[in-house]
Amino acid sequence: MIELVPMSSALVNDAAKLLSATWQEPHPTGCRAVVSDVAVAEQRVEAALANPSVAAVHNGRLIGYLAAPPPRPPGQAVAIKAAMHATEPRQRRDIYRRLYAQLAGDLTKIGGFTHTIAVNSSDRTTVDTWFELGFGIDQVRGVQPLRRSEGATKGSTGIHVREARADDLDEMTDLAIEVTRFHAESPMLRPALSDHGFTRGQFVTAMESVWSLVVVADLGYRLGGFFQVNPDSHFVDTATIGIAGVASGDRHQGVGTAIVDFALDWASTSGYRFCAVEWTSPNLTSDRFWRGRGFEPLQYKLTRRIDPRVAWAHSGISYDHIRPLDL
């Protein structure tokens, strides 16, 4: 019989073994998750214990766990990272369903109506299980192996790809906000909520960081695009392209290809073996572009959006006070 109990430090080592086993099989590209190393997995599981968590135990043996950080502030998404969950292969569907049922209701009580979870895209059982729980693919993290660099990348005619400077900040910020507005279009339909000061500050932080590189596509008279690249903390020997965008008027003009070629060349020269990037699945333009550039799905971020009216229209609601007297 499966018993659900609070996750505890006594279960960390066994949980780390389950997590490591989940990511043990290398991706077809050869890319490996850092948690495939049990020692690293143990550190990540230990950190996950700071969040509400539950464990599934069978005959005194751990067979699964799930941790879910509360929304901070209330109303924000509940983001379950890849290291915050794992089960043994047998009964995986049943175990995950029990674990999620234990935590989901409490999360909605504190304002967590959007739940996201990062999963191994190659693990079809896990992906299908979360589909059946009402989740769908929101973000795709793709990866490709890097070839040995052969020197500086030559950009398309009229496109100069270079490291960003302080005097690029205003244009980069405007471009980033333009990308946000683009994501409000169909079929993405994400609210175009932007803060100029916050976005600019993110660029400043990235440009000042020794771990990050911010690059722009300079067309001579204005910027046509930008991207940020930094080490990936989740996958071995991997550089990840973070925020990136191309001006609407410059799409299909070689700008995106030029900055991606630059990123791949930089990552290879810097000693990385893989390059990764994350894109929004319903973004038809990005999905076509990144897959066309050789990036293969490595991880999915699945999302479930719960009707917030359940906060008051819950299982204990009574309609007796509005029942017509003649019924």
C-alpha positions in Angstrom: 0.0 0.0 0.0 1.3 3.5 -0.9 1.5 5.9 2.0 1.9 9.6 1.7 4.1 11.2 4.3 5.9 14.6 4.8 9.2 14.7 3.0 12.1 14.8 5.4 15.9 15.0 5.5 16.0 11.3 6.3 14.6 10.6 2.8 17.0 12.9 0.9 19.5 10.3 -0.2 16.9 7.9 -1.5 15.1 10.8 -3.3 18.4 11.8 -4.9 18.8 8.3 -6.3 15.3 8.5 -7.8 16.1 11.9 -9.3 19.4 10.8 -10.7 17.9 7.7 -12.3 15.2 9.9 -14.0 17.9 11.8 -15.8 20.5 9.0 -16.1 19.8 8.2 -19.8 21.7 10.8 -21.9 19.8 12.8 -24.4 20.2 11.7 -28.1 22.6 14.6 -28.5 24.7 13.4 -25.6 23.7 16.2 -23.3 23.5 15.2 -19.6 21.6 16.7 -16.7 23.8 17.7 -13.8 21.4 15.7 -11.5 22.4 12.5 -13.2 25.3 12.7 -10.7 23.8 11.5 -7.4 25.9 13.8 -5.3 24.6 16.9 -7.2 21.0 15.4 -7.1 21.3 15.2 -3.3 22.2 18.9 -3.1 19.3 19.8 -5.2 16.8 17.7 -3.3 18.1 19.1 0.0 17.4 22.6 -1.3 13.9 21.5 -2.4 13.0 20.6 1.2 12.6 24.4 1.9 9.3 24.1 0.1 6.1 22.3 0.9 6.8 18.7 -0.1 5.3 15.2 0.2 6.8 11.7 -0.2 5.3 8.4 -1.4 6.4 5.4 0.6 5.7 1.7 0.0 6.7 -0.8 2.7 9.0 1.7 4.3 10.8 2.4 0.9 10.6 5.8 -0.8 9.1 5.5 -4.3 8.5 9.1 -5.1 8.5 12.7 -3.9 7.2 16.1 -5.0 8.1 19.6 -3.8 6.2 22.7 -4.8 7.3 26.3 -3.9 4.5 28.5 -2.7 3.7 31.5 -5.0 5.8 34.5 -4.1 4.0 36.9 -4.0 0.5 35.2 -3.9 -0.9 35.1 -7.4 2.4 34.2 -9.1 3.0 30.8 -10.7 4.0 27.7 -8.7 7.2 26.7 -10.4 8.2 23.0 -9.8 11.7 22.6 -11.0 13.1 19.4 -12.4 14.9 18.5 -9.2 11.7 18.9 -7.1 10.1 15.6 -8.2 10.9 12.0 -9.2 9.4 8.6 -8.9 10.5 5.0 -9.5 9.5 3.8 -13.0 6.9 1.3 -11.8 3.6 2.9 -11.0 4.9 6.3 -12.0 1.5 7.5 -13.2 -0.3 6.5 -10.0 2.5 7.9 -7.7 2.6 11.3 -9.5 -1.2 11.6 -9.4 -1.3 10.9 -5.6 1.6 13.3 -4.9 0.1 16.1 -6.9 -3.4 15.6 -5.4 -1.8 16.0 -2.0 -0.3 19.4 -2.7 -2.4 21.1 -5.4 -5.4 22.0 -3.2 -3.2 23.7 -0.6 -1.4 25.7 -3.3 -4.7 27.2 -4.6 -5.6 28.2 -1.0 -2.5 30.5 -1.0 -3.1 32.0 -4.4 -1.3 29.5 -6.6 -3.6 29.1 -9.5 -0.9 28.6 -12.2 1.2 25.5 -11.7 4.3 24.7 -13.9 6.6 21.7 -13.8 9.9 20.9 -15.6 10.1 17.4 -17.0 12.4 15.3 -19.2 11.0 15.5 -22.7 12.2 12.0 -23.4 10.2 10.5 -20.5 6.9 9.9 -22.2 5.3 8.3 -19.2 5.9 11.3 -17.0 4.9 13.8 -19.8 1.6 11.9 -20.4 0.9 11.6 -16.7 1.0 15.4 -16.3 -1.0 15.8 -19.5 -3.7 13.7 -17.8 -3.6 16.0 -14.8 -4.5 19.0 -16.9 -1.1 20.3 -17.9 0.1 21.2 -21.4 3.4 22.1 -23.0 4.2 25.8 -22.4 8.0 26.1 -22.9 10.4 23.9 -24.8 14.1 23.8 -23.9 16.1 22.6 -26.9 19.7 21.6 -27.2 22.3 20.9 -29.9 25.9 19.7 -29.8 28.5 22.2 -30.7 31.0 21.7 -33.5 34.7 22.8 -33.1 34.9 26.5 -33.8 36.7 27.6 -37.0 37.2 31.2 -36.0 35.0 34.3 -36.1 31.6 33.9 -37.5 30.9 36.0 -40.6 27.5 37.8 -40.3 25.2 38.5 -43.2 25.9 41.5 -45.3 25.1 44.7 -43.3 24.8 42.8 -40.0 27.5 43.4 -37.4 27.1 41.1 -34.4 29.0 42.5 -31.4 29.0 42.6 -27.6 26.4 45.1 -26.2 27.5 48.5 -24.9 26.0 50.9 -22.4 24.8 53.1 -25.2 22.7 50.2 -26.5 20.6 49.9 -23.4 17.7 52.0 -24.5 17.3 50.3 -27.9 17.7 46.8 -26.3 15.0 47.6 -23.8 12.6 48.9 -26.5 13.3 45.7 -28.4 12.6 43.5 -25.4 9.3 45.2 -24.8 8.4 44.8 -28.5 9.1 41.0 -28.0 6.7 41.1 -25.1 4.0 42.7 -27.2 4.6 40.1 -29.9 3.8 37.3 -27.4 0.4 38.9 -26.9 -0.5 38.0 -30.5 -2.3 34.8 -31.4 -1.8 31.9 -30.7 0.5 32.8 -27.8 -1.9 35.3 -26.2 0.3 36.3 -23.2 -0.5 39.6 -21.5 1.9 42.3 -22.7 3.0 43.3 -19.2 6.3 45.2 -19.3 8.2 47.5 -17.0 10.8 49.6 -18.8 13.0 50.2 -15.7 12.9 46.6 -14.7 13.8 45.3 -18.2 16.6 47.8 -18.5 17.9 46.8 -15.1 18.0 43.2 -16.1 20.2 44.1 -19.1 22.5 46.1 -16.9 22.9 43.2 -14.5 23.6 40.7 -17.3 26.2 43.0 -18.9 28.0 43.5 -15.6 28.0 39.7 -14.8 31.2 37.8 -15.6 29.0 34.7 -16.3 26.9 36.4 -18.9 27.4 37.7 -22.5 24.9 40.1 -24.1 25.2 40.6 -27.8 23.4 42.8 -30.4 23.0 42.7 -34.1 24.0 46.2 -35.3 22.6 47.2 -38.6 24.6 50.4 -38.7 21.7 52.8 -38.2 19.8 50.8 -35.4 19.8 47.4 -33.6 18.0 44.6 -35.3 18.2 42.1 -32.5 19.9 40.9 -29.3 20.5 37.9 -27.1 22.0 36.9 -23.8 24.0 33.7 -23.3 25.3 32.2 -20.0 26.3 28.9 -18.4 23.4 26.5 -17.9 23.2 25.4 -14.2 21.0 22.3 -15.1 23.0 20.6 -17.9 26.6 19.6 -18.1 29.0 21.6 -20.4 26.1 23.6 -21.7 25.7 27.3 -22.5 22.1 28.6 -22.7 20.7 31.4 -24.8 18.5 33.4 -22.5 16.4 36.4 -23.5 16.6 37.0 -27.2 14.7 38.9 -29.8 14.7 40.2 -33.4 12.9 43.5 -34.4 9.7 42.7 -36.2 10.8 44.5 -39.4 14.0 42.5 -39.5 12.6 39.0 -39.2 13.5 36.7 -42.1 16.3 39.0 -43.1 19.2 36.9 -41.6 19.4 38.8 -38.3 18.3 35.8 -36.1 20.6 33.4 -38.0 23.6 35.8 -37.5 23.2 36.2 -33.8 22.6 32.4 -33.3 25.7 31.6 -35.3 27.6 34.1 -33.1 26.3 32.4 -30.0 27.2 28.9 -31.2 30.7 30.0 -32.2 31.2 31.8 -28.8 30.0 28.8 -26.8 32.3 26.4 -28.7 35.3 28.7 -28.4 34.6 29.0 -24.6 34.8 25.3 -24.2 31.1 24.3 -24.0 30.0 21.1 -25.7 26.3 22.0 -26.0 24.1 25.0 -26.6 20.6 25.2 -25.3 17.7 27.7 -25.7 14.1 27.9 -24.4 11.2 29.0 -26.4 7.4 29.3 -26.1 5.7 26.3 -27.7 2.7 28.2 -29.1 5.1 30.8 -30.7 5.0 29.4 -34.2 7.8 31.7 -35.4 10.2 30.7 -32.6 9.3 27.1 -32.7 10.0 26.9 -36.5 13.2 28.9 -36.1 14.9 27.1 -33.2 14.0 23.6 -34.5 15.2 24.7 -38.0 18.5 25.7 -36.4 19.0 22.1 -35.1 17.8 22.4 -31.5 16.1 19.2 -30.3 13.7 19.2 -27.3 15.4 18.3 -24.1 13.0 19.5 -21.4 9.4 20.7 -21.3 7.9 23.2 -18.9 4.3 22.0 -18.5 1.7 24.4 -17.3 -1.8 24.1 -15.7 -4.0 27.2 -15.2 -6.7 26.7 -12.6 -9.9 28.7 -12.5 -9.3 31.1 -9.5 -13.1 31.0 -8.8 -12.4 27.7 -7.0 -11.1 29.8 -4.1 -14.7 30.6 -3.2 -16.7 28.1 -5.3 -15.0 25.2 -3.5 -16.3 21.8 -2.4 -17.8 23.2 0.8 -19.9 25.9 -0.9 -23.6 26.0 0.0 -26.4 27.4 -2.2 -29.1 26.9 0.4 -29.4 30.6 1.0 -30.5 31.3 -2.6 -32.6 28.2 -3.0 -36.2 29.2 -4.3 -38.8 28.6 -1.6 -41.1 26.6 -3.9 -38.5 23.9 -4.7 
